[in-house]
Amino acid sequence: MTPAAMDIDNSGKLELARSLQNKLDTSQLHIVDDRNRFDTLQSALAKDPGLVSEGVAGTTDPAIVAAEVASQIAFLRNLKFQYLEQKAKDQYVKTIVSDEAPNINAEDNELLRIENERKKEILSAAKARLAEKYGDVRTLAPLVEQDYAKSRSLTQEAAVLASKILDARLTLTRLRQAHPHPRLTIPAANAQLDAQVAEMQELDDELQSVNAQVDDVKERVKAGAREVERLRVERGDLEKTVKAGQDEIQDGRVVGLYDWYTASLALYRALVSLETSHFESENELHLSYTVTPTGTTERRQIFVKLLFLPNSRQLADAEAEGLAEDVGDVVGAHVQANDVPGLIAAVLARARADA
């Protein structure tokens, strides 16, 4: 259903609710009039209970009505007894002072007895009907009160619902004014939610990548810190050695030559990518290089082992490890030529050319 159709439907329902409220307000409902009369008579009878005995129509507290009826019955019984007593006295006096004796026989007495029996039956039936009416009143009074309370609650609920409908309509109007077309629909909201979910997934992946990079950087920082600490210790040892040499050697040029030699050695190591070098024995030298092949950023470790003839500078054999291809021919040619620098340069050139 489109928003325009929903607005038309809501407008129709609101107009129907307003018309129903207007009808309830303008209609003269008996239940409303009865409620007003009940409240009026209730307040009047509460002030003067004697109005019930004076014939005022209406309803009041059942206990008060019962007390008033009981007093009226007692009064009527007393009045009836006095009437019968006075009538009997009057008839007796008339009988005594009358010149002619009244003709009263057994047939008259029988007729009077029959008439009294008939009146008693009528009175008993009337009393039974009255008791039945009283029972019906006692039975129906709570039901009527419940129906009245229910009707009053429904009327109040209808008024509250009408007020809520008006408030909702006003709120809806304000929302429409605050959010003009085009408004966000359910499909558009779902699409936007899916886009946000995808974006959050991408951001999460990027966050994981950044965290991995951070961990890598932390590891490199830790390795750099360990290297710095190692260099600091090495520097301290070298400073101690230099200080001891200065104490032993009187020539002041030795320190400068030593610094120049150390810097030259470090420069040479950086130029040829030499990492470590040490003598395994008197005629065996181990060299370790770190090179970067062309077209890649991965650093590769190259290990070269040189064997010399004892007590000479003649190269006897050489081995190269860490290369992708066999360099035995290059090693053999340079060993026969006794060309150590050429051998190192050829091995490093082959290592940098390997992909």
CYANA upper distance limits for C-alpha pairs under 8 A (distance plus 0.5 A):
  1 MET  CA      5 ALA  CA      6.84
  1 MET  CA      6 MET  CA      7.17
  2 THR  CA      6 MET  CA      6.84
  3 PRO  CA      7 ASP  CA      6.64
  4 ALA  CA      8 ILE  CA      6.81
  5 ALA  CA      9 ASP  CA      6.66
  6 MET  CA     10 ASN  CA      6.60
  7 ASP  CA     11 SER  CA      6.52
  8 ILE  CA     12 GLY  CA      6.68
  9 ASP  CA     13 LYS  CA      6.84
 10 ASN  CA     14 LEU  CA      6.58
 11 SER  CA     15 GLU  CA      6.64
 12 GLY  CA     16 LEU  CA      6.69
 13 LYS  CA     17 ALA  CA      6.70
 14 LEU  CA     18 ARG  CA      6.68
 14 LEU  CA    165 ILE  CA      7.48
 14 LEU  CA    166 LEU  CA      8.35
 15 GLU  CA     19 SER  CA      6.65
 16 LEU  CA     20 LEU  CA      6.70
 17 ALA  CA     21 GLN  CA      6.68
 17 ALA  CA    162 ALA  CA      7.10
 18 ARG  CA     22 ASN  CA      6.65
 18 ARG  CA    162 ALA  CA      7.72
 19 SER  CA     23 LYS  CA      6.66
 20 LEU  CA     24 LEU  CA      6.71
 21 GLN  CA     25 ASP  CA      6.68
 21 GLN  CA    158 ALA  CA      8.36
 21 GLN  CA    159 ALA  CA      7.91
 21 GLN  CA    162 ALA  CA      8.01
 22 ASN  CA     26 THR  CA      6.57
 23 LYS  CA     27 SER  CA      6.12
 28 GLN  CA     32 VAL  CA      7.91
 28 GLN  CA     33 ASP  CA      7.95
 29 LEU  CA     33 ASP  CA      7.04
 30 HIS  CA     34 ASP  CA      6.34
 31 ILE  CA     35 ARG  CA      6.51
 31 ILE  CA    148 TYR  CA      8.26
 32 VAL  CA     36 ASN  CA      6.83
 33 ASP  CA     37 ARG  CA      6.63
 34 ASP  CA     38 PHE  CA      6.36
 35 ARG  CA     39 ASP  CA      6.67
 36 ASN  CA     40 THR  CA      6.68
 37 ARG  CA     41 LEU  CA      6.51
 37 ARG  CA     58 GLY  CA      8.26
 38 PHE  CA     42 GLN  CA      6.28
 38 PHE  CA     58 GLY  CA      7.53
 38 PHE  CA     59 THR  CA      7.16
 38 PHE  CA     60 THR  CA      8.29
 39 ASP  CA     43 SER  CA      6.73
 40 THR  CA     44 ALA  CA      6.74
 41 LEU  CA     45 LEU  CA      6.30
 41 LEU  CA     58 GLY  CA      6.90
 41 LEU  CA     59 THR  CA      7.53
 41 LEU  CA     60 THR  CA      7.69
 42 GLN  CA     46 ALA  CA      6.45
 42 GLN  CA     59 THR  CA      7.71
 42 GLN  CA     60 THR  CA      6.10
 42 GLN  CA     61 ASP  CA      8.45
 43 SER  CA     47 LYS  CA      6.93
 44 ALA  CA     48 ASP  CA      6.79
 45 LEU  CA     49 PRO  CA      5.38
 45 LEU  CA     50 GLY  CA      8.12
 45 LEU  CA     51 LEU  CA      6.96
 45 LEU  CA     52 VAL  CA      7.98
 45 LEU  CA     60 THR  CA      7.44
 49 PRO  CA     64 ILE  CA      8.04
 50 GLY  CA     54 GLU  CA      7.19
 51 LEU  CA     55 GLY  CA      7.20
 51 LEU  CA     56 VAL  CA      6.24
 52 VAL  CA     56 VAL  CA      5.92
 52 VAL  CA     57 ALA  CA      8.05
 52 VAL  CA     65 VAL  CA      8.05
 52 VAL  CA     68 GLU  CA      7.63
 53 SER  CA     68 GLU  CA      7.38
 53 SER  CA     72 GLN  CA      7.98
 60 THR  CA     64 ILE  CA      7.64
 60 THR  CA     65 VAL  CA      7.31
 61 ASP  CA     65 VAL  CA      6.84
 62 PRO  CA     66 ALA  CA      6.51
 63 ALA  CA     67 ALA  CA      6.76
 64 ILE  CA     68 GLU  CA      6.68
 65 VAL  CA     69 VAL  CA      6.56
 66 ALA  CA     70 ALA  CA      6.59
 67 ALA  CA     71 SER  CA      6.76
 68 GLU  CA     72 GLN  CA      6.68
 69 VAL  CA     73 ILE  CA      6.58
 70 ALA  CA     74 ALA  CA      6.71
 71 SER  CA     75 PHE  CA      6.60
 72 GLN  CA     76 LEU  CA      6.57
 73 ILE  CA     77 ARG  CA      6.59
 74 ALA  CA     78 ASN  CA      6.70
 75 PHE  CA     79 LEU  CA      6.59
 76 LEU  CA     80 LYS  CA      6.47
 77 ARG  CA     81 PHE  CA      6.63
 78 ASN  CA     82 GLN  CA      6.70
 79 LEU  CA     83 TYR  CA      6.59
 80 LYS  CA     84 LEU  CA      6.62
 81 PHE  CA     85 GLU  CA      6.53
 82 GLN  CA     86 GLN  CA      6.53
 83 TYR  CA     87 LYS  CA      6.51
 84 LEU  CA     88 ALA  CA      6.51
 85 GLU  CA     89 LYS  CA      6.73
 86 GLN  CA     90 ASP  CA      6.57
 87 LYS  CA     91 GLN  CA      6.65
 88 ALA  CA     92 TYR  CA      6.54
 89 LYS  CA     93 VAL  CA      6.55
 90 ASP  CA     94 LYS  CA      6.62
 91 GLN  CA     95 THR  CA      6.50
 92 TYR  CA     96 ILE  CA      6.74
 93 VAL  CA     97 VAL  CA      6.66
 94 LYS  CA     98 SER  CA      6.15
 95 THR  CA    101 ALA  CA      7.21
 95 THR  CA    102 PRO  CA      7.26
104 ILE  CA    108 ASP  CA      6.75
104 ILE  CA    109 ASN  CA      8.08
105 ASN  CA    109 ASN  CA      7.07
106 ALA  CA    110 GLU  CA      6.61
107 GLU  CA    111 LEU  CA      6.68
108 ASP  CA    112 LEU  CA      6.62
109 ASN  CA    113 ARG  CA      6.59
110 GLU  CA    114 ILE  CA      6.63
111 LEU  CA    115 GLU  CA      6.56
112 LEU  CA    116 ASN  CA      6.53
113 ARG  CA    117 GLU  CA      6.62
114 ILE  CA    118 ARG  CA      6.67
115 GLU  CA    119 LYS  CA      6.66
116 ASN  CA    120 LYS  CA      6.51
117 GLU  CA    121 GLU  CA      6.67
118 ARG  CA    122 ILE  CA      6.71
119 LYS  CA    123 LEU  CA      6.45
120 LYS  CA    124 SER  CA      6.43
121 GLU  CA    125 ALA  CA      6.57
122 ILE  CA    126 ALA  CA      6.57
123 LEU  CA    127 LYS  CA      6.54
124 SER  CA    128 ALA  CA      6.60
125 ALA  CA    129 ARG  CA      6.62
126 ALA  CA    130 LEU  CA      6.51
127 LYS  CA    131 ALA  CA      6.53
128 ALA  CA    132 GLU  CA      6.56
129 ARG  CA    133 LYS  CA      6.57
130 LEU  CA    134 TYR  CA      6.64
131 ALA  CA    135 GLY  CA      6.61
132 GLU  CA    136 ASP  CA      6.60
133 LYS  CA    137 VAL  CA      6.59
134 TYR  CA    138 ARG  CA      6.68
135 GLY  CA    139 THR  CA      6.57
136 ASP  CA    140 LEU  CA      6.30
137 VAL  CA    141 ALA  CA      6.12
138 ARG  CA    142 PRO  CA      7.93
139 THR  CA    143 LEU  CA      7.80
140 LEU  CA    144 VAL  CA      6.49
141 ALA  CA    145 GLU  CA      6.61
142 PRO  CA    146 GLN  CA      6.56
143 LEU  CA    147 ASP  CA      6.62
144 VAL  CA    148 TYR  CA      6.53
145 GLU  CA    149 ALA  CA      6.60
146 GLN  CA    150 LYS  CA      6.50
147 ASP  CA    151 SER  CA      6.49
148 TYR  CA    152 ARG  CA      6.56
149 ALA  CA    153 SER  CA      6.57
150 LYS  CA    154 LEU  CA      6.56
151 SER  CA    155 THR  CA      6.57
152 ARG  CA    156 GLN  CA      6.67
153 SER  CA    157 GLU  CA      6.45
154 LEU  CA    158 ALA  CA      6.50
155 THR  CA    159 ALA  CA      6.78
156 GLN  CA    160 VAL  CA      6.63
157 GLU  CA    161 LEU  CA      6.47
158 ALA  CA    162 ALA  CA      6.56
159 ALA  CA    163 SER  CA      6.72
160 VAL  CA    164 LYS  CA      6.61
161 LEU  CA    165 ILE  CA      6.51
162 ALA  CA    166 LEU  CA      6.77
163 SER  CA    167 ASP  CA      6.70
164 LYS  CA    168 ALA  CA      6.47
165 ILE  CA    169 ARG  CA      6.55
166 LEU  CA    170 LEU  CA      6.65
167 ASP  CA    171 THR  CA      6.58
168 ALA  CA    172 LEU  CA      6.46
169 ARG  CA    173 THR  CA      6.62
170 LEU  CA    174 ARG  CA      6.75
171 THR  CA    175 LEU  CA      6.65
172 LEU  CA    176 ARG  CA      6.67
173 THR  CA    177 GLN  CA      6.75
174 ARG  CA    178 ALA  CA      6.56
175 LEU  CA    179 HIS  CA      6.36
176 ARG  CA    180 PRO  CA      6.27
179 HIS  CA    183 ARG  CA      7.22
184 LEU  CA    188 ALA  CA      6.67
184 LEU  CA    189 ALA  CA      6.85
185 THR  CA    189 ALA  CA      6.49
186 ILE  CA    190 ASN  CA      6.61
187 PRO  CA    191 ALA  CA      6.62
188 ALA  CA    192 GLN  CA      6.57
189 ALA  CA    193 LEU  CA      6.52
190 ASN  CA    194 ASP  CA      6.65
191 ALA  CA    195 ALA  CA      6.70
192 GLN  CA    196 GLN  CA      6.62
193 LEU  CA    197 VAL  CA      6.60
194 ASP  CA    198 ALA  CA      6.70
195 ALA  CA    199 GLU  CA      6.59
196 GLN  CA    200 MET  CA      6.48
197 VAL  CA    201 GLN  CA      6.67
198 ALA  CA    202 GLU  CA      6.74
199 GLU  CA    203 LEU  CA      6.59
200 MET  CA    204 ASP  CA      6.47
201 GLN  CA    205 ASP  CA      6.69
202 GLU  CA    206 GLU  CA      6.62
203 LEU  CA    207 LEU  CA      6.45
204 ASP  CA    208 GLN  CA      6.68
205 ASP  CA    209 SER  CA      6.73
206 GLU  CA    210 VAL  CA      6.59
207 LEU  CA    211 ASN  CA      6.52
208 GLN  CA    212 ALA  CA      6.64
209 SER  CA    213 GLN  CA      6.71
210 VAL  CA    214 VAL  CA      6.53
211 ASN  CA    215 ASP  CA      6.62
212 ALA  CA    216 ASP  CA      6.67
213 GLN  CA    217 VAL  CA      6.55
214 VAL  CA    218 LYS  CA      6.53
215 ASP  CA    219 GLU  CA      6.70
216 ASP  CA    220 ARG  CA      6.72
217 VAL  CA    221 VAL  CA      6.49
218 LYS  CA    222 LYS  CA      6.58
219 GLU  CA    223 ALA  CA      6.64
220 ARG  CA    224 GLY  CA      6.47
221 VAL  CA    225 ALA  CA      6.48
222 LYS  CA    226 ARG  CA      6.70
223 ALA  CA    227 GLU  CA      6.64
224 GLY  CA    228 VAL  CA      6.50
225 ALA  CA    229 GLU  CA      6.58
226 ARG  CA    230 ARG  CA      6.61
227 GLU  CA    231 LEU  CA      6.57
228 VAL  CA    232 ARG  CA      6.48
229 GLU  CA    233 VAL  CA      6.75
230 ARG  CA    234 GLU  CA      6.62
231 LEU  CA    235 ARG  CA      6.34
232 ARG  CA    236 GLY  CA      6.69
233 VAL  CA    237 ASP  CA      6.80
234 GLU  CA    238 LEU  CA      6.62
235 ARG  CA    239 GLU  CA      6.47
236 GLY  CA    240 LYS  CA      6.67
237 ASP  CA    241 THR  CA      6.70
238 LEU  CA    242 VAL  CA      6.51
239 GLU  CA    243 LYS  CA      6.50
240 LYS  CA    244 ALA  CA      6.62
241 THR  CA    245 GLY  CA      6.59
242 VAL  CA    246 GLN  CA      6.54
242 VAL  CA    255 VAL  CA      7.90
243 LYS  CA    247 ASP  CA      6.83
244 ALA  CA    248 GLU  CA      6.88
245 GLY  CA    249 ILE  CA      6.26
246 GLN  CA    250 GLN  CA      7.46
246 GLN  CA    252 GLY  CA      8.23
246 GLN  CA    255 VAL  CA      7.97
249 ILE  CA    254 VAL  CA      8.27
252 GLY  CA    256 GLY  CA      8.12
253 ARG  CA    257 LEU  CA      6.66
254 VAL  CA    258 TYR  CA      6.47
255 VAL  CA    259 ASP  CA      6.71
256 GLY  CA    260 TRP  CA      6.63
257 LEU  CA    261 TYR  CA      6.51
258 TYR  CA    262 THR  CA      6.58
259 ASP  CA    263 ALA  CA      6.61
260 TRP  CA    264 SER  CA      6.53
261 TYR  CA    265 LEU  CA      6.53
262 THR  CA    266 ALA  CA      6.69
263 ALA  CA    267 LEU  CA      6.60
264 SER  CA    268 TYR  CA      6.58
265 LEU  CA    269 ARG  CA      6.64
266 ALA  CA    270 ALA  CA      6.73
267 LEU  CA    271 LEU  CA      6.63
268 TYR  CA    272 VAL  CA      6.68
268 TYR  CA    274 LEU  CA      8.45
269 ARG  CA    273 SER  CA      6.09
269 ARG  CA    274 LEU  CA      5.11
269 ARG  CA    275 GLU  CA      7.41
270 ALA  CA    274 LEU  CA      6.96
272 VAL  CA    289 TYR  CA      8.32
273 SER  CA    289 TYR  CA      5.96
273 SER  CA    290 THR  CA      6.08
273 SER  CA    291 VAL  CA      6.97
274 LEU  CA    287 LEU  CA      7.86
274 LEU  CA    288 SER  CA      6.57
274 LEU  CA    289 TYR  CA      5.02
274 LEU  CA    290 THR  CA      7.16
275 GLU  CA    287 LEU  CA      8.25
275 GLU  CA    288 SER  CA      5.96
275 GLU  CA    289 TYR  CA      5.77
275 GLU  CA    290 THR  CA      7.10
276 THR  CA    287 LEU  CA      6.44
276 THR  CA    288 SER  CA      5.66
276 THR  CA    289 TYR  CA      7.77
277 SER  CA    285 LEU  CA      7.80
277 SER  CA    286 HIS  CA      6.16
277 SER  CA    287 LEU  CA      5.11
277 SER  CA    288 SER  CA      6.93
278 HIS  CA    285 LEU  CA      6.52
278 HIS  CA    286 HIS  CA      6.05
278 HIS  CA    287 LEU  CA      7.42
279 PHE  CA    283 ASN  CA      8.19
279 PHE  CA    284 GLU  CA      6.31
279 PHE  CA    285 LEU  CA      5.03
279 PHE  CA    286 HIS  CA      6.65
280 GLU  CA    284 GLU  CA      5.98
280 GLU  CA    285 LEU  CA      6.45
280 GLU  CA    286 HIS  CA      7.20
281 SER  CA    285 LEU  CA      7.78
282 GLU  CA    310 PRO  CA      8.06
283 ASN  CA    307 LEU  CA      6.35
283 ASN  CA    308 PHE  CA      5.52
283 ASN  CA    309 LEU  CA      7.02
283 ASN  CA    310 PRO  CA      6.31
283 ASN  CA    311 ASN  CA      8.22
284 GLU  CA    305 LYS  CA      7.67
284 GLU  CA    306 LEU  CA      6.23
284 GLU  CA    307 LEU  CA      5.21
284 GLU  CA    308 PHE  CA      6.92
285 LEU  CA    305 LYS  CA      6.40
285 LEU  CA    306 LEU  CA      5.66
285 LEU  CA    307 LEU  CA      7.12
286 HIS  CA    303 PHE  CA      7.96
286 HIS  CA    304 VAL  CA      6.53
286 HIS  CA    305 LYS  CA      5.21
286 HIS  CA    306 LEU  CA      6.97
287 LEU  CA    303 PHE  CA      6.45
287 LEU  CA    304 VAL  CA      5.62
287 LEU  CA    305 LYS  CA      6.80
288 SER  CA    301 GLN  CA      7.52
288 SER  CA    302 ILE  CA      6.30
288 SER  CA    303 PHE  CA      5.16
288 SER  CA    304 VAL  CA      6.83
289 TYR  CA    301 GLN  CA      6.32
289 TYR  CA    302 ILE  CA      5.50
289 TYR  CA    303 PHE  CA      6.88
290 THR  CA    299 ARG  CA      6.87
290 THR  CA    300 ARG  CA      6.03
290 THR  CA    301 GLN  CA      5.23
290 THR  CA    302 ILE  CA      6.63
291 VAL  CA    299 ARG  CA      6.13
291 VAL  CA    300 ARG  CA      5.87
291 VAL  CA    301 GLN  CA      7.16
291 VAL  CA    302 ILE  CA      7.91
291 VAL  CA    348 LEU  CA      8.03
291 VAL  CA    351 ALA  CA      7.61
291 VAL  CA    352 ARG  CA      6.93
292 THR  CA    296 THR  CA      7.49
292 THR  CA    297 THR  CA      6.89
292 THR  CA    298 GLU  CA      6.56
292 THR  CA    299 ARG  CA      5.13
292 THR  CA    300 ARG  CA      6.56
292 THR  CA    352 ARG  CA      6.54
293 PRO  CA    297 THR  CA      7.94
293 PRO  CA    298 GLU  CA      7.83
293 PRO  CA    299 ARG  CA      7.80
293 PRO  CA    300 ARG  CA      8.07
293 PRO  CA    351 ALA  CA      6.94
293 PRO  CA    352 ARG  CA      4.57
293 PRO  CA    353 ALA  CA      6.32
293 PRO  CA    354 ASP  CA      6.28
293 PRO  CA    355 ALA  CA      6.46
294 THR  CA    352 ARG  CA      6.25
294 THR  CA    353 ALA  CA      6.32
294 THR  CA    354 ASP  CA      7.59
294 THR  CA    355 ALA  CA      6.96
295 GLY  CA    355 ALA  CA      7.39
296 THR  CA    355 ALA  CA      7.76
300 ARG  CA    322 GLY  CA      7.93
301 GLN  CA    322 GLY  CA      6.68
302 ILE  CA    320 ALA  CA      7.67
302 ILE  CA    321 GLU  CA      6.36
302 ILE  CA    322 GLY  CA      5.41
302 ILE  CA    323 LEU  CA      7.47
302 ILE  CA    351 ALA  CA      8.21
303 PHE  CA    320 ALA  CA      6.25
303 PHE  CA    321 GLU  CA      5.58
303 PHE  CA    322 GLY  CA      6.95
304 VAL  CA    318 ALA  CA      7.74
304 VAL  CA    319 GLU  CA      6.18
304 VAL  CA    320 ALA  CA      5.08
304 VAL  CA    321 GLU  CA      6.98
305 LYS  CA    318 ALA  CA      6.09
305 LYS  CA    319 GLU  CA      5.64
305 LYS  CA    320 ALA  CA      7.08
306 LEU  CA    315 LEU  CA      7.84
306 LEU  CA    316 ALA  CA      8.46
306 LEU  CA    317 ASP  CA      6.74
306 LEU  CA    318 ALA  CA      5.12
306 LEU  CA    319 GLU  CA      7.25
307 LEU  CA    315 LEU  CA      6.64
307 LEU  CA    316 ALA  CA      6.02
307 LEU  CA    317 ASP  CA      5.59
307 LEU  CA    318 ALA  CA      6.49
308 PHE  CA    312 SER  CA      7.53
308 PHE  CA    313 ARG  CA      6.87
308 PHE  CA    314 GLN  CA      6.09
308 PHE  CA    315 LEU  CA      4.96
308 PHE  CA    316 ALA  CA      5.42
308 PHE  CA    317 ASP  CA      7.46
309 LEU  CA    313 ARG  CA      7.36
309 LEU  CA    314 GLN  CA      6.10
309 LEU  CA    315 LEU  CA      6.86
309 LEU  CA    316 ALA  CA      6.20
314 GLN  CA    338 ASN  CA      6.83
315 LEU  CA    335 VAL  CA      6.42
315 LEU  CA    336 GLN  CA      8.44
315 LEU  CA    338 ASN  CA      5.90
315 LEU  CA    339 ASP  CA      8.42
315 LEU  CA    340 VAL  CA      8.02
316 ALA  CA    335 VAL  CA      7.08
317 ASP  CA    332 GLY  CA      8.49
317 ASP  CA    335 VAL  CA      6.73
318 ALA  CA    331 VAL  CA      6.99
318 ALA  CA    335 VAL  CA      7.65
319 GLU  CA    331 VAL  CA      7.92
320 ALA  CA    327 VAL  CA      8.11
320 ALA  CA    347 VAL  CA      8.00
323 LEU  CA    350 ARG  CA      8.32
323 LEU  CA    351 ALA  CA      6.45
323 LEU  CA    354 ASP  CA      8.19
324 ALA  CA    351 ALA  CA      8.26
324 ALA  CA    354 ASP  CA      7.12
327 VAL  CA    331 VAL  CA      6.75
327 VAL  CA    347 VAL  CA      8.02
328 GLY  CA    332 GLY  CA      6.52
329 ASP  CA    333 ALA  CA      6.64
330 VAL  CA    334 HIS  CA      6.83
330 VAL  CA    343 LEU  CA      7.78
330 VAL  CA    346 ALA  CA      7.83
330 VAL  CA    347 VAL  CA      8.37
331 VAL  CA    335 VAL  CA      6.54
331 VAL  CA    343 LEU  CA      6.93
332 GLY  CA    336 GLN  CA      6.78
333 ALA  CA    337 ALA  CA      6.84
334 HIS  CA    338 ASN  CA      6.32
334 HIS  CA    339 ASP  CA      5.67
334 HIS  CA    340 VAL  CA      7.51
334 HIS  CA    342 GLY  CA      7.36
334 HIS  CA    343 LEU  CA      6.05
335 VAL  CA    339 ASP  CA      6.96
335 VAL  CA    340 VAL  CA      8.09
335 VAL  CA    343 LEU  CA      8.30
339 ASP  CA    343 LEU  CA      6.61
340 VAL  CA    344 ILE  CA      6.79
341 PRO  CA    345 ALA  CA      6.63
342 GLY  CA    346 ALA  CA      6.55
343 LEU  CA    347 VAL  CA      6.67
344 ILE  CA    348 LEU  CA      6.66
345 ALA  CA    349 ALA  CA      6.55
346 ALA  CA    350 ARG  CA      6.69
347 VAL  CA    351 ALA  CA      6.70
348 LEU  CA    352 ARG  CA      6.65
349 ALA  CA    353 ALA  CA      6.68
350 ARG  CA    354 ASP  CA      6.82
